[in-house]
């Protein structure tokens, strides 16, 4: 825990401490084997990143013609919006970002459509496929479904990125026990940690390589940090 996050610590303490009645009527001991997480259990936890790199090779005249997709996400870029929670999730008890700094996705094969299919400018095409998700030192193949939309370069697309664009959206579930994420938790905690991670990809790829200005990256990081600090104090 970052000792400088005093406000976050007090917010957690005041919101989770036992009442006087609870202390008098129930026995409370330190659960050393469990090592509880230093934050509350949330019913949902959203992880976001804008740092996705990789390459997509796709024949717009026939998407079944040897398509290739390889994506990479730095673990340190995953952001919950709460600095304290980010530290714990990146620690060796969870994602272990120092030992496994990258999360990777590689397309395996396209299952649907089953016949040669061309992309039409601005029209989404539904796809089903299999892909390998590399995470926490392990890899596993998952079924995925989504859609691909190709946009020929024009004045409107140029406001987002130069060149022809490919909008790729996909969804698949990752089971954390497959990657040993829950192996360190006690039985009392297993019911508090979801074993399923819902992955939702929504990205644009361009036929022209672009560089994000350093100033813009700094502004995005500052905005995320300020948002997390406000959420910690609330």
C-alpha positions, 0 to 999 in steps of 0.5 A, a space after each residue: 500500500 502506498 503510504 501517501 494515500 492517507 485519504 484512501 486509507 481513512 475512507 476504507 477504515 471508516 467505511 468497513 470498521 466494526 461497530 461497537 456492538 459487533 465487537 462486543 458480541 462477536 469474536 474477531 481475530 486476524 486472519 493471517 492465512 487469508 491476508 485480506 485484500 486492502 479494499 472492499 469487495 465490489 460486485 463489479 470491477 471495471 479495468 480499462 486500458 488505452 494502451 493496446 499495440 499489435 498488428 492485424 492482417 486482413 484481406 478485405 476481399 475475403 476475411 478468411 484468407 489467412 487472417 492474422 491478429 496479434 495484440 498486446 496490453 501492458 499489465 501496468 496500463 490496466 486502470 480501475 480508477 482507484 490508485 490503491 486498488 491498482 497497486 494491489 491488482 498489479 502485485 505478485 498476489 494478483 496479476 504480478 505485473 513485474 513478472 508477467 508484464 504483458 497480456 497477449 491475444 492471438 487469433 487462432 481460426 475463424 469459425 464463422 462466416 464459413 464461406 469467402 466474405 468481403 468487407 463492405 465500407 462502413 458495414 459491420 460483419 459478424 464473426 466467430 473465432 477462436 483465440 489464444 489468451 496469454 495471461 499470468 504466465 499461462 495460455 488458453 484458447 477461448 471462443 470469441 464473437 464480435 464484429 468487424 467494420 472496415 472504413 475506407 479513408 475519408 474526411 470523417 475517418 481522418 479525424 480519428 486516424 489516418 488511412 483506412 480503418 478497421 473497427 474491431 469489437 469482440 467479447 469473450 470470458 476468461 476464467 481466472 482459475 485457469 491462470 492460477 489467479 485464485 490459488 493463493 486465496 483461502 476457502 473463505 475468500 473464494 466466494 468473494 472473488 469472481 472467477 470470471 473476467 469479461 473481456 470486451 475489446 473495442 479498438 480501431 486499427 489503421 493502415 498507417 502507423 501513428 504516434 500518440 503525442 507525449 503530451 496527450 499521454 501525460 494528460 490522459 495519465 493525469 486525468 485518470 490519476 485525478 479521477 482515482 483520487 476523487 473516487 478514493 476520497 468519496 
